[in-house]
Amino acid sequence: MIGLIDNIKPDSEIAITRLKELGYRTIMITGDNNRVAQTIANKLGIEEVLSEVLPKDNPGKIKELQKEGCVVTMVGDDINDAPALTQADISIAFGSRTDIAIETGDIILIKNRLMDVIEAIETSKYTMKKIKQNLFWVFFYNSISIPIAAGVLYPFTGFLLSPAIAAMAMSLSSISVVLNSILMKLHRNKNLASFSSE
């Protein structure tokens, strides 16, 4: 008798727990039989399992989830995952595995660690937050400074903005956007420290 079993990555359980804490619904899709799939899912704390799914049927399963209104992120590392990665709204592939999975992935993770999926999600959210902040300050600054520079206050107050001051203010606006973006590096270093401690 020969028994075969997949080794669970050391950080898998932590990654699944973190995804749940972030409010994500986790589903395992696999070609393994239901008994094996349920055993692995139970160890990881995954409640939903799609087992005995052939690679060619993976995209159909993802379509079903999308029809339910779900935005589906697929994480895969194998040639069999390529069709599902293509169908998913967001696809994450591990760069240390097959080239075809890398080609179809929207996000390529260099290391074969599931915790890097969490870092990618959190970094993406933080990046969007910074982009929105920068856009807000640019629009806020321009909506006030451009009319003043054009002389909108002159008929009422006699105030005109000096071109030199306007140029300096524009430079300060750009500097504030750059400094706000640099904070992302500090956020990333903080995340890396917390992930390495886990």
Backbone as JSON, one array per atom type, in Angstrom:
{
  "sequence": "MIGLIDNIKPDSEIAITRLKELGYRTIMITGDNNRVAQTIANKLGIEEVLSEVLPKDNPGKIKELQKEGCVVTMVGDDINDAPALTQADISIAFGSRTDIAIETGDIILIKNRLMDVIEAIETSKYTMKKIKQNLFWVFFYNSISIPIAAGVLYPFTGFLLSPAIAAMAMSLSSISVVLNSILMKLHRNKNLASFSSE",
  "N": [[0.85, -1.19, 0.0], [0.54, 2.18, -0.84], [0.69, 5.42, 0.35], [-0.21, 8.75, -0.34], [0.15, 12.23, 0.26], [-0.54, 15.72, 0.24], [1.7, 18.22, 1.32], [0.96, 20.7, 3.66], [1.5, 24.12, 3.41], [3.54, 25.89, 5.75], [2.65, 28.48, 6.5], [0.02, 28.57, 5.74], [-2.35, 28.2, 7.3], [-2.3, 30.44, 8.97], [-2.5, 32.43, 7.04], [-5.07, 31.94, 5.95], [-6.64, 32.42, 8.2], [-6.09, 35.16, 8.59], [-7.19, 36.22, 6.23], [-9.9, 35.73, 6.68], [-10.27, 37.38, 8.89], [-10.01, 39.82, 7.64], [-12.34, 39.88, 6.33], [-12.84, 38.37, 4.06], [-14.25, 35.87, 1.94], [-13.36, 32.56, 1.87], [-12.57, 30.0, -0.38], [-11.81, 26.72, -1.33], [-10.69, 25.25, -4.25], [-10.33, 22.27, -5.98], [-8.92, 19.38, -7.6], [-8.83, 17.09, -6.2], [-10.28, 14.21, -4.49], [-13.36, 14.36, -2.59], [-13.08, 13.58, 0.09], [-10.32, 13.79, 0.73], [-9.98, 16.51, 0.14], [-11.71, 17.73, 2.02], [-10.43, 17.02, 4.37], [-8.01, 18.47, 4.25], [-9.11, 21.05, 4.09], [-10.41, 21.26, 6.55], [-8.25, 21.27, 8.29], [-7.16, 23.71, 7.68], [-9.18, 25.46, 8.21], [-11.06, 26.16, 6.31], [-14.28, 26.65, 5.16], [-15.77, 26.29, 2.81], [-15.67, 24.13, 0.08], [-14.76, 23.12, -3.14], [-14.61, 20.28, -4.65], [-13.07, 17.58, -6.59], [-12.97, 18.79, -9.08], [-12.35, 19.2, -12.41], [-9.54, 20.56, -14.26], [-10.43, 21.88, -16.61], [-12.96, 22.59, -15.89], [-12.72, 24.48, -13.94], [-12.83, 27.33, -14.65], [-15.59, 27.57, -15.11], [-16.69, 27.17, -12.56], [-15.75, 29.43, -11.28], [-17.06, 31.36, -12.77], [-19.68, 30.88, -11.91], [-19.54, 31.8, -9.28], [-19.04, 34.47, -9.81], [-21.42, 35.2, -11.01], [-23.02, 35.21, -8.82], [-22.45, 37.61, -7.83], [-19.99, 37.95, -6.74], [-16.68, 39.25, -6.4], [-14.01, 37.74, -7.65], [-10.97, 36.49, -6.51], [-8.36, 34.6, -7.59], [-5.96, 32.32, -6.5], [-3.15, 30.71, -7.59], [-0.75, 28.21, -8.73], [-0.04, 26.45, -10.66], [0.04, 24.72, -13.87], [-2.46, 23.75, -14.35], [-4.04, 25.61, -13.13], [-4.15, 27.8, -14.74], [-6.4, 28.35, -16.62], [-8.43, 29.06, -14.76], [-7.23, 31.2, -13.45], [-7.21, 33.03, -15.52], [-9.96, 33.49, -15.85], [-10.75, 34.62, -13.43], [-11.48, 37.66, -11.55], [-9.37, 38.95, -10.32], [-6.14, 37.74, -10.47], [-3.71, 35.82, -8.85], [-0.48, 34.66, -8.96], [2.2, 32.4, -8.21], [5.56, 33.17, -8.58], [7.58, 31.33, -8.54], [6.84, 29.01, -9.7], [5.14, 27.4, -12.45], [5.57, 28.73, -15.78], [3.33, 29.34, -17.34], [1.3, 29.86, -15.53], [2.35, 32.14, -14.41], [2.24, 33.87, -16.6], [-0.49, 34.29, -16.85], [-1.22, 35.56, -14.55], [-2.34, 38.41, -12.69], [-1.09, 39.53, -10.55], [2.12, 38.76, -9.52], [3.77, 36.74, -7.3], [6.88, 36.54, -5.8], [8.03, 34.8, -3.88], [7.11, 31.57, -2.63], [4.89, 31.82, -0.75], [1.96, 31.9, 1.16], [1.31, 33.98, 2.88], [2.26, 36.16, 1.57], [0.25, 36.79, -0.15], [-1.59, 38.06, 1.5], [-0.07, 40.31, 2.14], [0.1, 41.47, -0.4], [-2.59, 42.15, -0.88], [-3.1, 43.96, 1.26], [-1.16, 45.91, 0.73], [-2.05, 46.81, -1.76], [-4.54, 47.94, -1.07], [-3.66, 49.99, 0.63], [-2.14, 51.48, -1.15], [-4.13, 52.42, -2.93], [-5.52, 54.02, -1.14], [-3.61, 56.03, -0.63], [-3.37, 57.12, -3.2], [-5.94, 58.22, -3.53], [-5.89, 60.11, -1.44], [-3.81, 61.81, -2.35], [-4.92, 62.74, -4.77], [-7.13, 64.11, -3.76], [-5.9, 66.23, -2.29], [-4.53, 67.53, -4.35], [-6.63, 68.34, -6.07], [-8.06, 69.91, -4.26], [-6.22, 71.91, -3.62], [-5.79, 73.05, -6.2], [-8.38, 73.9, -6.86], [-8.7, 76.03, -5.19], [-6.38, 77.67, -5.4], [-5.96, 78.24, -8.16], [-8.24, 79.87, -9.07], [-7.72, 82.1, -7.41], [-5.19, 82.89, -8.29], [-5.94, 83.61, -10.82], [-7.22, 85.94, -10.34], [-9.71, 86.21, -9.09], [-10.38, 87.28, -6.65], [-9.64, 89.89, -6.84], [-11.49, 92.0, -7.73], [-12.95, 92.39, -5.38], [-11.23, 92.57, -3.16], [-8.85, 93.56, -4.04], [-6.68, 91.96, -4.11], [-3.99, 90.24, -5.52], [-2.39, 87.3, -6.55], [1.01, 86.78, -6.38], [3.08, 85.75, -9.1], [5.48, 84.45, -8.4], [5.0, 83.54, -5.8], [2.87, 81.86, -6.36], [4.16, 79.92, -7.91], [5.89, 78.87, -6.01], [4.03, 77.83, -4.2], [2.89, 75.87, -5.77], [5.05, 74.15, -6.05], [5.34, 73.34, -3.38], [2.98, 71.97, -3.11], [3.45, 69.77, -4.79], [5.57, 68.62, -3.42], [4.31, 67.86, -1.04], [2.65, 65.81, -1.96], [4.55, 63.93, -2.8], [5.87, 63.38, -0.37], [3.75, 62.26, 1.05], [3.4, 59.96, -0.43], [5.82, 58.68, 0.05], [5.44, 57.73, 2.58], [4.35, 55.28, 2.2], [6.44, 53.48, 1.99], [7.33, 53.27, 4.62], [5.07, 52.08, 5.7], [5.12, 49.64, 4.34], [7.52, 48.52, 5.3], [6.79, 48.17, 7.95], [4.78, 46.26, 7.68], [6.28, 44.11, 6.65], [7.89, 43.55, 8.82], [5.99, 42.65, 10.67], [5.04, 40.37, 9.35], [7.33, 38.8, 9.18], [7.72, 38.22, 11.83], [5.7, 36.47, 12.29]],
  "CA": [[0.0, 0.0, 0.0], [1.28, 3.44, -0.92], [-0.15, 6.56, 0.71], [0.31, 10.04, -0.77], [-0.58, 13.38, 0.82], [0.09, 17.02, 0.0], [2.15, 18.94, 2.51], [0.37, 22.02, 3.82], [2.54, 25.13, 3.65], [3.53, 26.29, 7.15], [1.93, 29.73, 6.76], [-1.31, 28.51, 5.14], [-3.41, 28.38, 8.29], [-2.25, 31.84, 9.39], [-3.0, 33.24, 5.92], [-6.53, 31.77, 5.86], [-7.2, 33.12, 9.36], [-5.99, 36.59, 8.33], [-8.17, 36.54, 5.19], [-11.21, 35.77, 7.34], [-10.3, 38.59, 9.72], [-10.18, 40.94, 6.73], [-13.7, 39.82, 5.8], [-12.92, 37.68, 2.77], [-14.8, 34.52, 1.89], [-12.32, 31.68, 1.31], [-13.07, 28.76, -1.0], [-10.77, 25.89, -1.92], [-11.12, 24.52, -5.45], [-9.3, 21.25, -6.18], [-9.28, 18.17, -8.32], [-8.78, 15.95, -5.27], [-11.6, 13.7, -4.1], [-13.98, 15.15, -1.54], [-12.57, 13.18, 1.4], [-9.01, 14.42, 0.89], [-10.18, 17.96, 0.14], [-12.31, 18.12, 3.29], [-9.41, 16.87, 5.41], [-7.13, 19.64, 4.14], [-9.89, 22.26, 4.4], [-10.65, 21.28, 8.0], [-7.0, 21.66, 8.96], [-6.9, 25.12, 7.41], [-10.31, 26.29, 8.62], [-11.83, 26.6, 5.13], [-15.6, 26.04, 5.24], [-16.32, 25.98, 1.49], [-14.75, 23.33, -0.73], [-15.22, 22.62, -4.43], [-13.68, 19.17, -4.87], [-13.22, 16.75, -7.79], [-13.21, 19.7, -10.2], [-11.32, 19.07, -13.43], [-8.98, 21.87, -14.64], [-11.25, 22.55, -17.64], [-14.2, 23.06, -15.27], [-12.42, 25.54, -12.98], [-13.39, 28.63, -15.02], [-17.04, 27.54, -14.93], [-16.97, 27.35, -11.13], [-15.5, 30.84, -10.97], [-18.17, 32.1, -13.38], [-20.84, 30.73, -11.03], [-19.34, 32.72, -8.16], [-19.17, 35.83, -10.33], [-22.85, 35.43, -11.23], [-23.59, 35.49, -7.49], [-22.06, 38.98, -7.48], [-18.68, 37.94, -6.07], [-15.45, 39.61, -7.09], [-13.22, 36.55, -7.35], [-9.51, 36.48, -6.6], [-7.87, 33.23, -7.68], [-4.55, 32.14, -6.2], [-2.74, 29.42, -8.14], [0.69, 28.1, -9.04], [0.16, 25.28, -11.51], [-0.47, 24.85, -15.23], [-3.9, 23.47, -14.29], [-4.73, 26.78, -12.6], [-4.12, 28.88, -15.72], [-7.72, 28.77, -17.09], [-9.15, 29.71, -13.67], [-6.58, 32.49, -13.24], [-7.67, 33.91, -16.6], [-11.36, 33.81, -15.64], [-10.94, 35.38, -12.18], [-11.39, 39.12, -11.64], [-7.99, 39.23, -9.95], [-5.42, 36.47, -10.41], [-2.42, 35.88, -8.16], [0.31, 33.46, -9.25], [3.51, 32.35, -7.58], [6.6, 33.26, -9.6], [8.55, 30.22, -8.45], [6.26, 27.81, -10.3], [5.1, 27.28, -13.92], [5.55, 29.97, -16.56], [1.99, 29.65, -17.86], [0.56, 30.49, -14.43], [2.91, 33.49, -14.28], [1.75, 34.65, -17.72], [-1.91, 34.62, -16.7], [-1.45, 36.22, -13.27], [-2.3, 39.87, -12.6], [-0.08, 39.78, -9.52], [3.08, 37.65, -9.45], [4.49, 36.73, -6.04], [8.19, 35.92, -6.02], [8.2, 33.67, -2.97], [5.99, 30.64, -2.59], [4.32, 31.96, 0.6], [0.59, 32.41, 1.13], [1.24, 35.24, 3.59], [2.52, 37.24, 0.61], [-1.06, 37.16, -0.7], [-2.13, 39.05, 2.43], [0.7, 41.54, 1.97], [-0.3, 42.06, -1.68], [-3.92, 42.75, -0.7], [-3.0, 45.12, 2.14], [-0.39, 46.93, 0.02], [-2.92, 47.36, -2.8], [-5.51, 48.82, -0.41], [-2.95, 51.17, 1.13], [-1.77, 52.27, -2.33], [-5.33, 53.12, -3.38], [-5.8, 55.05, -0.13], [-2.67, 57.11, -0.87], [-3.74, 57.75, -4.47], [-7.12, 59.06, -3.27], [-5.45, 61.25, -0.64], [-3.06, 62.72, -3.2], [-5.85, 63.38, -5.7], [-7.93, 65.06, -2.99], [-5.13, 67.43, -1.99], [-4.24, 68.24, -5.6], [-7.86, 69.02, -6.52], [-8.39, 70.92, -3.26], [-5.26, 73.01, -3.82], [-6.03, 73.71, -7.48], [-9.69, 74.56, -6.87], [-8.58, 77.29, -4.45], [-5.27, 78.52, -5.83], [-6.08, 78.7, -9.55], [-9.09, 81.06, -9.15], [-7.05, 83.25, -6.77], [-4.13, 83.32, -9.22], [-6.59, 84.23, -11.98], [-7.68, 87.26, -9.94], [-11.12, 86.21, -8.72], [-10.56, 88.12, -5.46], [-9.2, 91.27, -7.1], [-12.57, 93.01, -7.72], [-13.5, 92.59, -4.04], [-10.21, 92.87, -2.15], [-7.65, 94.12, -4.65], [-5.58, 91.02, -3.89], [-3.49, 89.43, -6.64], [-1.35, 86.36, -6.14], [2.26, 86.96, -7.11], [3.5, 84.54, -9.83], [6.55, 83.76, -7.67], [4.37, 82.83, -4.69], [2.08, 80.79, -6.96], [5.1, 78.87, -8.31], [6.37, 78.24, -4.78], [2.91, 77.05, -3.66], [2.75, 74.69, -6.63], [6.15, 73.25, -5.68], [5.01, 72.77, -2.08], [1.91, 70.99, -3.35], [4.08, 68.56, -5.32], [6.37, 68.02, -2.34], [3.4, 67.2, -0.09], [2.21, 64.57, -2.59], [5.69, 63.01, -2.78], [6.07, 62.95, 1.02], [2.64, 61.36, 1.4], [3.66, 58.68, -1.1], [6.96, 58.04, 0.7], [4.94, 57.05, 3.77], [4.05, 53.89, 1.81], [7.61, 52.65, 2.29], [7.29, 52.99, 6.06], [3.97, 51.13, 5.9], [5.57, 48.34, 3.83], [8.51, 47.99, 6.24], [6.05, 47.75, 9.14], [4.12, 45.0, 7.32], [7.3, 43.06, 6.52], [8.32, 43.2, 10.18], [4.95, 41.86, 11.31], [4.95, 39.08, 8.68], [8.5, 37.99, 9.52], [7.56, 37.75, 13.21], [4.75, 35.36, 12.26]],
  "C": [[0.89, 1.24, 0.0], [0.32, 4.57, -0.6], [0.53, 7.86, 0.31], [-0.52, 11.16, -0.15], [0.19, 14.65, 0.5], [0.51, 17.63, 1.32], [1.52, 20.33, 2.53], [1.49, 23.01, 4.13], [2.42, 25.65, 5.09], [2.69, 27.52, 7.45], [0.49, 29.72, 6.27], [-2.43, 28.81, 6.14], [-3.47, 29.83, 8.77], [-2.84, 32.74, 8.3], [-4.52, 33.15, 5.8], [-7.22, 32.52, 7.0], [-7.19, 34.63, 9.13], [-7.0, 37.03, 7.27], [-9.58, 36.64, 5.79], [-11.36, 37.02, 8.19], [-10.52, 39.84, 8.87], [-11.55, 40.94, 6.06], [-13.85, 39.13, 4.46], [-13.5, 36.28, 2.94], [-13.76, 33.63, 1.21], [-12.94, 30.37, 0.82], [-11.88, 28.01, -1.58], [-11.35, 25.14, -3.11], [-9.99, 23.55, -5.81], [-9.84, 20.08, -6.99], [-9.27, 16.94, -7.45], [-10.19, 15.47, -4.94], [-12.06, 14.42, -2.84], [-13.4, 14.85, -0.16], [-11.22, 13.85, 1.71], [-9.15, 15.93, 1.02], [-10.73, 18.45, 1.47], [-11.31, 18.03, 4.43], [-8.48, 18.08, 5.43], [-7.86, 20.9, 4.57], [-10.13, 22.38, 5.9], [-9.41, 21.72, 8.76], [-6.74, 23.15, 8.81], [-8.03, 26.04, 7.87], [-11.09, 26.86, 7.45], [-13.18, 25.88, 5.14], [-16.14, 25.58, 3.89], [-15.28, 25.27, 0.62], [-15.44, 22.91, -2.02], [-14.22, 21.53, -4.82], [-14.03, 18.41, -6.16], [-13.58, 17.6, -9.01], [-12.06, 19.57, -11.18], [-10.82, 20.45, -13.83], [-9.84, 22.62, -15.66], [-12.56, 23.1, -17.07], [-13.98, 24.19, -14.27], [-13.0, 26.9, -13.37], [-14.91, 28.7, -14.84], [-17.45, 27.76, -13.48], [-16.78, 28.8, -10.72], [-16.59, 31.72, -11.57], [-19.41, 32.05, -12.51], [-20.74, 31.68, -9.85], [-19.51, 34.17, -8.6], [-20.63, 36.19, -10.59], [-23.58, 35.71, -9.92], [-23.27, 36.91, -7.04], [-20.72, 39.07, -6.78], [-17.6, 38.49, -6.98], [-14.44, 38.55, -6.69], [-11.73, 36.8, -7.55], [-9.06, 35.03, -6.56], [-6.37, 33.21, -7.39], [-4.14, 30.76, -6.7], [-1.27, 29.41, -8.5], [0.98, 27.0, -10.05], [-0.38, 25.54, -12.9], [-1.98, 24.6, -15.27], [-4.71, 24.67, -13.8], [-4.88, 27.9, -13.62], [-5.51, 29.29, -16.23], [-8.52, 29.52, -16.02], [-8.56, 31.09, -13.38], [-7.04, 33.5, -14.28], [-9.1, 34.38, -16.36], [-11.58, 34.73, -14.43], [-10.82, 36.88, -12.42], [-9.97, 39.58, -11.32], [-7.28, 37.89, -9.82], [-4.04, 36.69, -9.79], [-1.69, 34.57, -8.4], [1.65, 33.56, -8.54], [4.59, 32.26, -8.65], [7.59, 32.13, -9.59], [8.04, 28.96, -9.12], [6.18, 27.94, -11.82], [4.95, 28.64, -14.61], [4.15, 30.34, -17.01], [1.13, 30.29, -16.78], [1.04, 31.93, -14.24], [2.35, 34.39, -15.37], [0.31, 35.11, -17.52], [-2.21, 35.38, -15.41], [-1.4, 37.73, -13.38], [-1.22, 40.3, -11.61], [0.82, 38.55, -9.44], [3.85, 37.77, -8.13], [5.78, 35.94, -6.2], [8.37, 34.68, -5.16], [6.94, 32.82, -2.94], [5.36, 30.62, -1.18], [2.92, 32.55, 0.5], [0.45, 33.73, 1.88], [1.55, 36.42, 2.67], [1.24, 37.67, -0.09], [-1.69, 38.24, 0.18], [-1.4, 40.37, 2.26], [0.31, 42.25, 0.67], [-1.65, 42.77, -1.56], [-3.82, 44.03, 0.12], [-2.22, 46.26, 1.48], [-1.23, 47.6, -1.06], [-3.94, 48.33, -2.21], [-4.85, 50.12, 0.05], [-2.54, 52.09, -0.02], [-2.96, 53.07, -2.84], [-5.7, 54.25, -2.42], [-4.9, 56.27, -0.36], [-2.99, 57.85, -2.16], [-4.92, 58.69, -4.27], [-6.76, 60.29, -2.45], [-4.73, 62.28, -1.5], [-3.96, 63.46, -4.19], [-6.7, 64.43, -4.98], [-7.16, 66.36, -2.77], [-4.8, 68.23, -3.24], [-5.47, 69.01, -6.08], [-8.24, 70.15, -5.56], [-7.5, 72.15, -3.45], [-5.59, 73.78, -5.1], [-7.36, 74.47, -7.51], [-9.67, 75.89, -6.12], [-7.55, 78.22, -5.08], [-5.42, 79.06, -7.25], [-7.02, 79.9, -9.68], [-8.45, 82.3, -8.52], [-5.97, 83.8, -7.69], [-4.72, 84.01, -10.44], [-7.19, 85.59, -11.64], [-9.13, 87.34, -9.53], [-11.39, 87.1, -7.5], [-10.25, 89.6, -5.72], [-10.33, 92.3, -7.09], [-13.09, 93.33, -6.31], [-12.45, 93.08, -3.03], [-8.97, 93.57, -2.73], [-6.44, 93.22, -4.53], [-5.27, 90.25, -5.17], [-2.36, 88.55, -6.14], [-0.12, 86.55, -7.02], [2.63, 85.66, -7.84], [4.58, 83.75, -9.09], [5.98, 82.95, -6.51], [3.55, 81.66, -5.22], [2.98, 79.62, -7.36], [5.61, 78.12, -7.08], [5.29, 77.35, -4.18], [2.72, 75.76, -4.47], [3.84, 73.66, -6.3], [5.87, 72.57, -4.34], [3.91, 71.73, -2.2], [2.49, 69.67, -3.85], [4.88, 67.84, -4.25], [5.47, 67.27, -1.36], [2.89, 65.87, -0.65], [3.32, 63.52, -2.54], [5.91, 62.48, -1.36], [4.98, 61.99, 1.47], [2.85, 59.99, 0.78], [4.82, 57.93, -0.45], [6.53, 57.29, 1.96], [4.59, 55.59, 3.48], [5.22, 52.97, 2.14], [7.66, 52.3, 3.77], [6.22, 51.96, 6.38], [4.4, 49.73, 5.47], [6.57, 47.71, 4.8], [7.84, 47.48, 7.52], [5.38, 46.41, 8.88], [5.12, 43.86, 7.25], [7.77, 42.6, 7.88], [7.29, 42.32, 10.86], [4.84, 40.47, 10.67], [6.13, 38.19, 9.06], [8.4, 37.46, 10.95], [6.58, 36.59, 13.3], [5.36, 34.14, 11.58]]
}
